[in-house]
Amino acid sequence: MIAGFPRIDVMTEKTDAPPAPAAPAGRPPAMAPFVPDLLEHGAPVRGVPQTLDKRLFVQLHVFTGCADTGPFVDLVRDSGLEAAVYANLNDPRGVGVVLMSEDPALFAEAARSLLSGPYFRTLTPLPDFTMIGRTYSSGREADLEDFLLHRVRRGILNRAHPWGIWYPLRRIGAFNRLPRGDQGRILMEHGTVGRGYGELGLAVDVRLECHGLDRDDNEFVIGLIGPELYPLSKLVKDMRPTVQTSEYIRDMGPFFVGRAVYQSPVPASSRSDDAGY
């Protein structure tokens, strides 16, 4: 799922110092320094590499004790935050809110201020369902900026797609040790199932990385969004026999299932003529 990490020089400095002496006999050679690559990479366009140092962060909070979603929706709408509010299918007093921002500080500032206000203190938060992740690239995206910053917004805020299933997952460590070609074949099989649903307009997927962000050390957050609930459930079932799900997933869930009762407008910069909104 992750493309290679080509060397960049953002954290090194050139030096005219002579090369380090060879390690004495019997000692292992010194390892080359690790240089982090903090850029997202897409497919080259007319031979020019695509890179971007931006990504979209997405967070889900879930509450119970909400008999009337009206005040909840009013406060979220009045906040001006990019958000979708869901009625929890599995809890008649449950509600969830998905928030989005390119700046993760929003979740510790404006979103925190909203969700700790007087009204929200009358509700009971369900932290087991809290999820947060960030968009990421695979190195094959034809339009890197659209994929990282706009596609997810269009999916979550599309009022023709009110149903959502959200869940975290973690692979077993052995997947990360597979040769890259084997990883690609496994992910291609998995992705083919999802594309089949997407091409029919039955589902839009939101795929987020959450390494180091998730309380339970999950690695990904998945959102499946669509006009009807049944195809989303069937998509989860159809992915179970794939090699990735049947052999390389360690943990999956909990699952939050909701129907949107409010979706903020899609930002003008994220609208697409192809999507119709």
Secondary structure per residue as TSV (DSSP state, phi and psi in degrees):
chain	resnum	aa	ss	phi	psi
A	1	M	-	360.0	-25.6
A	2	I	-	-107.6	131.5
A	3	A	-	-71.5	170.8
A	4	G	-	-65.0	164.9
A	5	F	-	-112.6	86.1
A	6	P	-	-63.9	150.1
A	7	R	-	-65.9	134.1
A	8	I	-	-128.2	162.1
A	9	D	-	-108.3	27.4
A	10	V	T	-71.9	-18.7
A	11	M	T	-122.4	17.8
A	12	T	-	-126.5	160.7
A	13	E	-	-125.9	144.3
A	14	K	-	-71.2	150.6
A	15	T	-	-145.7	148.7
A	16	D	-	-97.6	9.1
A	17	A	-	-65.0	149.8
A	18	P	-	-67.3	157.0
A	19	P	-	-60.6	151.6
A	20	A	-	-64.0	145.3
A	21	P	-	-66.5	154.2
A	22	A	-	-63.3	148.8
A	23	A	-	-66.2	140.3
A	24	P	-	-55.8	153.7
A	25	A	T	-54.9	137.7
A	26	G	T	91.8	-10.4
A	27	R	S	-104.4	143.7
A	28	P	-	-68.4	148.4
A	29	P	-	-63.9	150.6
A	30	A	-	-65.9	141.5
A	31	M	-	-77.5	145.2
A	32	A	-	-66.2	146.4
A	33	P	-	-64.8	146.5
A	34	F	-	-88.3	126.8
A	35	V	-	-112.6	108.0
A	36	P	-	-62.4	143.0
A	37	D	-	-107.7	109.4
A	38	L	-	-100.2	11.4
A	39	L	S	-97.3	153.4
A	40	E	E	-92.7	143.3
A	41	H	E	-124.1	134.2
A	42	G	E	-115.8	-177.1
A	43	A	E	-67.9	144.4
A	44	P	E	-60.3	144.1
A	45	V	E	-113.4	114.0
A	46	R	T	51.3	41.7
A	47	G	T	82.7	-2.6
A	48	V	E	-100.2	124.6
A	49	P	E	-62.4	144.7
A	50	Q	E	-100.0	127.1
A	51	T	E	-137.9	153.0
A	52	L	E	-153.4	138.1
A	53	D	S	-107.8	46.9
A	54	K	-	-139.3	155.5
A	55	R	-	-160.9	163.6
A	56	L	-	-104.9	128.9
A	57	F	E	-96.4	139.9
A	58	V	E	-132.8	134.0
A	59	Q	E	-134.2	139.0
A	60	L	E	-112.8	129.0
A	61	H	E	-118.9	141.1
A	62	V	E	-126.4	139.3
A	63	F	E	-131.9	159.3
A	64	T	E	-128.3	169.4
A	65	G	-	89.4	16.4
A	66	C	-	-104.0	93.7
A	67	A	S	-74.2	-27.3
A	68	D	-	-131.7	117.5
A	69	T	H	-77.2	-9.8
A	70	G	H	-56.2	-54.4
A	71	P	H	-61.8	-36.2
A	72	F	H	-60.4	-49.6
A	73	V	H	-62.3	-42.8
A	74	D	H	-59.4	-42.8
A	75	L	H	-69.2	-39.8
A	76	V	H	-65.9	-43.9
A	77	R	H	-61.6	-46.2
A	78	D	H	-67.8	-20.4
A	79	S	H	-69.7	-22.8
A	80	G	T	76.6	5.1
A	81	L	-	-76.8	150.7
A	82	E	-	-73.4	118.3
A	83	A	E	-158.9	158.1
A	84	A	E	-130.5	135.8
A	85	V	E	-110.0	130.2
A	86	Y	E	-115.4	138.8
A	87	A	E	-81.5	128.1
A	88	N	E	-74.3	118.5
A	89	L	T	-63.0	-30.6
A	90	N	T	-99.7	8.5
A	91	D	-	-148.6	108.5
A	92	P	T	-64.6	-11.2
A	93	R	T	-115.4	16.4
A	94	G	-	-100.7	151.6
A	95	V	E	-150.1	147.7
A	96	G	E	-131.7	151.3
A	97	V	E	-131.6	128.3
A	98	V	E	-102.9	126.3
A	99	L	E	-117.4	148.6
A	100	M	E	-134.8	143.4
A	101	S	E	-166.2	144.9
A	102	E	S	-76.5	-16.6
A	103	D	S	-109.5	110.4
A	104	P	T	-64.1	-15.8
A	105	A	H	-61.9	-23.8
A	106	L	H	-56.6	-37.1
A	107	F	H	-70.4	-26.4
A	108	A	H	-93.1	-6.8
A	109	E	T	-120.9	-88.0
A	110	A	H	-62.0	-43.7
A	111	A	H	-68.5	-40.0
A	112	R	H	-61.6	-43.4
A	113	S	H	-60.5	-42.5
A	114	L	H	-63.8	-51.1
A	115	L	H	-79.9	-6.5
A	116	S	T	-106.5	8.9
A	117	G	S	-70.5	173.3
A	118	P	T	-55.4	-44.3
A	119	Y	T	-63.1	-45.4
A	120	F	G	-69.2	-21.7
A	121	R	G	-72.0	-11.5
A	122	T	G	-84.1	-9.3
A	123	L	S	-101.3	165.0
A	124	T	E	-107.5	114.6
A	125	P	E	-70.6	148.8
A	126	L	-	-118.0	83.2
A	127	P	G	-63.8	-18.8
A	128	D	G	-62.1	-22.4
A	129	F	G	-99.0	-0.4
A	130	T	-	-67.8	130.6
A	131	M	E	-135.5	143.7
A	132	I	E	-145.6	140.4
A	133	G	E	-158.2	178.4
A	134	R	E	-135.3	147.4
A	135	T	-	-66.7	155.4
A	136	Y	-	-151.7	162.1
A	137	S	-	-106.9	157.8
A	138	S	-	-106.1	-8.8
A	139	G	S	94.9	-1.8
A	140	R	-	-114.9	5.3
A	141	E	-	-72.2	127.6
A	142	A	S	-70.8	-35.3
A	143	D	S	-127.0	92.0
A	144	L	H	-62.7	-46.3
A	145	E	H	-63.3	-42.3
A	146	D	I	-62.5	-42.8
A	147	F	I	-63.5	-43.2
A	148	L	I	-78.8	-36.7
A	149	L	I	-111.7	-23.3
A	150	H	I	-118.8	-36.1
A	151	R	H	-58.8	-44.0
A	152	V	H	-65.6	-40.4
A	153	R	H	-59.0	-46.4
A	154	R	H	-61.5	-38.5
A	155	G	H	-66.7	-49.2
A	156	I	H	-70.3	-33.6
A	157	L	T	-98.6	7.8
A	158	N	-	-75.5	111.7
A	159	R	T	-70.4	-12.9
A	160	A	T	-81.2	-7.2
A	161	H	-	-123.7	77.6
A	162	P	-	-81.6	-18.3
A	163	W	E	-87.9	141.8
A	164	G	E	-144.1	138.6
A	165	I	E	-121.0	122.0
A	166	W	E	-121.1	136.2
A	167	Y	E	-159.6	151.2
A	168	P	E	-95.2	161.7
A	169	L	E	-151.9	161.3
A	170	R	E	-140.5	132.0
A	171	R	E	-82.1	161.5
A	172	I	-	-75.5	153.6
A	173	G	G	-61.8	-25.7
A	174	A	G	-61.4	-27.3
A	175	F	G	-61.2	-39.9
A	176	N	G	-69.7	-14.7
A	177	R	G	-96.1	-5.2
A	178	L	S	-69.8	150.8
A	179	P	-	-56.9	147.2
A	180	R	H	-58.4	-35.5
A	181	G	H	-63.8	-40.5
A	182	D	H	-65.5	-41.5
A	183	Q	H	-58.1	-44.8
A	184	G	H	-60.6	-42.4
A	185	R	H	-65.4	-39.7
A	186	I	H	-64.7	-44.5
A	187	L	H	-70.0	-32.0
A	188	M	H	-64.4	-41.9
A	189	E	H	-60.4	-45.4
A	190	H	H	-63.5	-45.6
A	191	G	H	-66.9	-30.0
A	192	T	H	-62.3	-37.9
A	193	V	H	-63.0	-48.0
A	194	G	H	-62.0	-40.8
A	195	R	H	-63.8	-33.4
A	196	G	H	-59.8	-40.0
A	197	Y	H	-72.8	-39.6
A	198	G	H	-64.6	-40.7
A	199	E	H	-66.1	-23.0
A	200	L	T	-92.9	2.4
A	201	G	T	73.3	19.8
A	202	L	S	-89.5	-23.3
A	203	A	-	-157.2	145.4
A	204	V	E	-121.0	132.9
A	205	D	E	-103.2	141.7
A	206	V	E	-113.7	119.2
A	207	R	E	-118.7	121.1
A	208	L	E	-127.7	143.1
A	209	E	E	-90.5	144.4
A	210	C	-	-137.0	29.4
A	211	H	T	-57.7	125.7
A	212	G	T	75.4	-0.6
A	213	L	T	-105.9	-23.3
A	214	D	S	-91.9	136.8
A	215	R	T	-57.6	-36.5
A	216	D	T	-99.3	15.5
A	217	D	-	64.9	30.8
A	218	N	-	-70.7	163.5
A	219	E	-	-109.5	-24.1
A	220	F	E	-140.4	150.6
A	221	V	E	-117.7	130.9
A	222	I	E	-116.4	134.3
A	223	G	E	-122.0	127.3
A	224	L	E	-112.1	121.3
A	225	I	E	-128.4	137.9
A	226	G	E	-168.1	177.0
A	227	P	S	-75.1	-25.0
A	228	E	-	-132.9	154.4
A	229	L	H	-79.7	-41.3
A	230	Y	H	-56.1	-46.8
A	231	P	H	-60.0	-31.1
A	232	L	H	-67.2	-41.9
A	233	S	H	-65.1	-41.3
A	234	K	H	-67.1	-33.3
A	235	L	H	-62.0	-43.7
A	236	V	H	-59.9	-43.2
A	237	K	H	-63.9	-44.4
A	238	D	H	-67.2	-20.7
A	239	M	H	-85.6	-13.6
A	240	R	T	-61.9	-37.8
A	241	P	T	-77.6	-7.8
A	242	T	S	-64.7	156.1
A	243	V	H	-59.8	-41.9
A	244	Q	H	-58.9	-51.2
A	245	T	H	-72.1	-41.1
A	246	S	H	-78.4	-24.2
A	247	E	H	-120.0	-23.5
A	248	Y	H	-122.2	6.5
A	249	I	E	-98.6	124.8
A	250	R	E	-89.0	-46.9
A	251	D	E	-136.5	146.9
A	252	M	E	-148.6	132.6
A	253	G	-	100.1	174.3
A	254	P	-	-72.3	158.8
A	255	F	-	-98.5	128.7
A	256	F	E	-105.9	125.9
A	257	V	E	-120.4	124.9
A	258	G	E	-147.6	164.2
A	259	R	E	-120.0	129.3
A	260	A	E	-66.1	132.8
A	261	V	E	-110.3	-8.5
A	262	Y	E	-158.9	136.0
A	263	Q	E	-136.8	123.8
A	264	S	-	-65.8	159.8
A	265	P	-	-61.3	146.6
A	266	V	-	-68.1	127.1
A	267	P	-	-55.6	145.5
A	268	A	G	-55.8	-37.2
A	269	S	G	-69.3	-16.4
A	270	S	G	-103.7	-3.3
A	271	R	-	-71.8	150.6
A	272	S	-	-134.0	131.6
A	273	D	T	-63.2	-34.2
A	274	D	T	-65.6	-34.3
A	275	A	T	-80.7	-17.0
A	276	G	T	83.1	11.3
A	277	Y	-	-158.4	360.0
